[in-house]
Each structure stands twice: as C-alpha cells, then as structure tokens.
Amino acid sequence: MERVDFVHYAKPSGAGSGKPKGGNVCYKLMGVKWKNSPVDYGAQYGEQNYQNAIAFGNYPDSNVIGVTSVWYTRAGKQIVEFDMLLNTDFNWGDVAIEPVKMDLENIVTHEAGHAVGLSDIYSGSCSSVTMYGYSTEGETSKRTLEQADISGLQAMYGI
C-alpha cells in the first residue's frame, strides 16, 4: 500500500479560526445526504484505516488550507482510501453568505479531486481550474470543474 499527500496552499496566507457553518456541504458535494449517513466524529486524518475522512484540524504550516492523503495500490491501480484535513487556521464558511471566509465548497471540491487521483496545477494560466494549487478567501472558482479538470479525469479513467 502506498500513500501520497496533496497540499493546498493559501495565496496570500490567511489566519483566523472557527468551524464552518453548514458543514454538511462536504457530504452534499460527495452526493451523500447528511441525515441519512452515519457520521463518525472520531474520524482521524492521516490514519490508513480503510475509512475516508473529512476533518477540521490544525496543520503545522499556517499557509496550508487543506491537505488530502490518498492510499492506493500500485499494482492494482486502485484508490483504497482518502483522508482530507481542512486547516482550522482559516475562517471557513459559504462565501455566498460571508464573502471574507475561506469557501468550504471551493476547497472541498479541489481536495476531492485529489481523492480521485488528480494532482495540483501551478501554472498561472490555469488559475481558474479546480485543481489550481492556490486559493484565497472569497474565491469560488473551484466549485465547478473546468475543461482541464474534466480532461484529466477522462485521461485517467478512459472515459
């Protein structure tokens, strides 16, 4: 079993604290209804335990917005688990309601791209694509997939 970590940086760095309002956006994004799904509030980020985890917590680098770890089998080319950590150094929320927050849907969509095998893009000419590796407070451009993101998925999965 192999592990790869994807780190998403703030540009510029942000600070603050707070838990998100409407945290069910993470589950909505993944096509899961909050009230019909069991929630394990003891989920641990970074432990390979065959459970996907989306968690809020402190990350040692305050410039990191989120980090996703993916465990996979090289031989079988199979993703077996992902864990996503959203850094509590940022004030999280829905930018449509609170424009100065780090947009939860924006960042979770980007991190979910890592969960299915996509890597960051750092070319400035691609700053509007979901997998662009930097974000700022108030940004929502990563909420939807752009053609470069779709092409990457199609190339990976042959669709």
C-alpha positions in Angstrom: 0.0 0.0 0.0 1.4 3.4 -1.0 0.4 6.9 0.2 0.6 10.2 -1.5 -0.2 13.6 0.2 -1.5 16.6 -1.7 -1.1 20.1 -0.1 -3.2 23.1 -1.0 -1.7 26.5 -0.2 -3.2 29.9 0.6 -2.2 32.7 -1.6 -1.8 35.0 0.2 -1.6 33.3 3.6 -4.7 33.7 5.8 -5.3 33.4 9.5 -8.2 33.0 11.8 -10.1 30.3 13.5 -13.6 28.8 13.5 -15.6 25.9 12.5 -17.7 26.1 9.3 -21.4 26.8 9.4 -23.3 24.3 7.3 -20.6 21.7 7.3 -22.9 19.3 5.5 -21.6 20.9 2.3 -18.8 18.3 2.3 -21.2 15.5 2.2 -23.6 17.2 -0.2 -20.7 17.6 -2.5 -20.0 13.9 -2.4 -23.6 13.1 -3.2 -24.4 12.0 0.3 -27.4 13.2 2.3 -26.3 14.3 5.8 -29.3 13.0 7.7 -29.2 9.5 6.0 -25.5 8.9 6.6 -23.7 7.7 9.7 -21.2 10.3 10.9 -18.2 9.3 12.9 -17.0 12.3 14.8 -13.9 10.3 15.9 -12.6 10.1 12.4 -8.8 10.6 12.3 -7.0 12.3 9.5 -3.8 10.5 8.3 -4.5 7.0 9.6 -4.7 4.3 7.0 -7.9 2.5 8.2 -10.0 2.0 5.1 -12.3 4.8 6.1 -12.5 8.1 4.1 -12.3 11.0 6.5 -13.0 14.7 6.1 -11.8 16.5 9.2 -11.1 20.0 10.5 -7.9 20.4 12.5 -4.6 22.2 12.9 -1.9 21.8 10.3 1.7 22.7 11.2 2.0 25.1 8.2 -0.4 28.0 8.6 -0.2 28.7 4.8 -1.8 25.3 4.1 -5.5 25.5 3.6 -6.1 21.7 3.1 -4.3 18.5 2.6 -5.5 15.2 1.3 -3.8 11.9 1.7 -4.6 9.1 -0.7 -3.7 5.4 -0.2 -3.6 3.3 -3.2 -2.3 0.0 -4.6 0.3 0.5 -7.3 -0.2 -3.0 -8.8 -4.0 -2.8 -8.9 -4.1 0.9 -9.6 -6.8 1.2 -7.0 -7.5 4.0 -4.6 -8.5 2.4 -1.3 -8.8 5.4 1.0 -8.5 9.2 1.2 -8.3 11.5 4.3 -8.9 15.2 3.9 -7.8 17.8 6.6 -9.1 21.4 6.4 -6.8 23.7 8.4 -8.6 25.5 11.3 -6.2 28.4 10.9 -8.7 29.7 8.4 -12.2 31.0 8.9 -14.5 28.6 7.0 -17.9 29.3 5.5 -20.1 29.9 2.5 -18.8 32.8 0.5 -22.3 33.5 -0.8 -23.2 34.4 2.8 -19.9 35.5 4.2 -17.6 36.9 1.5 -14.4 37.1 3.6 -14.3 33.4 4.5 -12.4 30.5 3.0 -15.1 28.9 0.9 -15.8 25.4 2.1 -17.3 24.1 -1.1 -14.5 25.6 -3.2 -11.7 23.9 -1.2 -13.5 20.6 -0.7 -14.2 20.3 -4.4 -10.4 20.8 -5.1 -9.4 18.3 -2.4 -12.0 15.8 -3.7 -10.1 16.0 -7.0 -7.1 14.6 -5.1 -9.3 11.9 -3.7 -9.9 10.6 -7.2 -6.2 10.9 -8.3 -5.9 14.4 -9.8 -2.8 16.5 -9.0 -2.3 20.2 -8.4 -1.8 22.6 -11.4 0.5 25.5 -10.6 0.6 27.3 -14.0 -0.7 30.9 -13.6 -2.5 30.5 -16.9 -4.7 27.8 -15.3 -5.6 29.8 -12.2 -9.3 29.3 -12.8 -9.3 25.5 -12.9 -10.4 23.4 -9.9 -7.0 21.8 -9.5 -5.1 25.0 -9.4 -2.9 24.7 -6.3 -3.6 28.0 -4.6 -6.7 29.7 -3.2 -7.7 32.9 -1.3 -10.5 33.9 0.9 -13.7 34.7 -1.1 -12.7 32.5 -4.0 -15.4 30.2 -5.6 -13.9 29.3 -9.0 -13.0 25.8 -7.8 -16.7 24.9 -7.0 -17.2 23.7 -10.6 -14.9 21.6 -12.9 -13.3 23.3 -15.8 -12.4 21.6 -19.1 -8.8 20.9 -17.9 -10.1 19.1 -14.8 -12.6 17.1 -16.9 -9.9 16.2 -19.4 -7.6 15.0 -16.6 -10.4 12.7 -15.2 -11.2 11.4 -18.7 -7.5 10.6 -19.4 -7.1 8.8 -16.0 -10.3 6.7 -16.2 -10.5 6.3 -20.0 -14.0 7.8 -20.4 
